[in-house]
Every structure is written in structure tokens, then in C-alpha cells.
Amino acid sequence: MKLNWESALLILLVLEILLFGTLNPRMLDINMLLFSTSDFICIGIVALPLTLVIISGGIDISCAPSRWA
């Protein structure tokens, strides 16, 4: 059976949560998981439109301005 990218990322995410949960048991607390997901939602709301602007070429993120190159 061949794994697609989504399945591989889900397995990696579960393994990461289990690994860090064994290193720090407070991470598996339900309140900690809920607060971290609310933080990720705020970051995602900001990152998604900015990603679309960068992909469409609406912003230049090069290190130096093109007129100095």
C-alpha cells in the first residue's frame, strides 16, 4: 500500500505529539492542546492571505532591492 502525502503527514504529526508527550506529560493535557490549536488558527488566518500574495508575485521578498543588484 502506497502512502499519500496527507497520510504521511498525519502519521508524522501523531508520532511527534506522542514523542513530545512522553518527554513532557503536561503537553498531552487537554487544555494545553486546545490553547495551542487556537494559537495555530490565529497564525493560519494571517499566513494564508500573505502566502497567496507572495505566490502571485504581489510582494518582493528578496534580500536587496532589484535596482541595487
VENDA-V170973 format. One record per backbone hydrogen bond with DSSP energy under -1.0 kcal/mol. NH is the residue of the N-H (numbers start at 1). CO is the residue of the C=O. E is the energy in kcal/mol with one decimal. If there is no record, write none. Layout:
nh | co | e
NH | CO | E
NH | CO | E
This chain:
nh | co | e
8 | 4 | -2.2
9 | 5 | -2.5
10 | 6 | -2.1
11 | 7 | -2.4
12 | 8 | -2.3
13 | 9 | -2.4
14 | 10 | -2.3
15 | 11 | -2.4
16 | 12 | -2.2
17 | 13 | -2.3
18 | 14 | -2.4
19 | 15 | -2.5
20 | 16 | -2.6
21 | 17 | -1.9
22 | 18 | -1.7
23 | 19 | -1.7
24 | 20 | -2.3
27 | 24 | -2.0
28 | 25 | -1.0
29 | 26 | -1.3
33 | 29 | -2.0
34 | 30 | -2.2
35 | 31 | -2.4
36 | 32 | -2.1
37 | 33 | -1.8
38 | 34 | -1.7
39 | 35 | -1.6
40 | 36 | -2.1
41 | 37 | -1.9
42 | 38 | -1.6
43 | 39 | -2.0
44 | 40 | -2.4
45 | 41 | -2.3
46 | 42 | -1.4
47 | 43 | -2.7
48 | 44 | -2.3
50 | 46 | -1.2
51 | 47 | -2.4
52 | 48 | -2.0
53 | 49 | -1.9
54 | 50 | -2.3
55 | 51 | -2.6
56 | 52 | -2.1
58 | 53 | -2.2
68 | 65 | -1.3
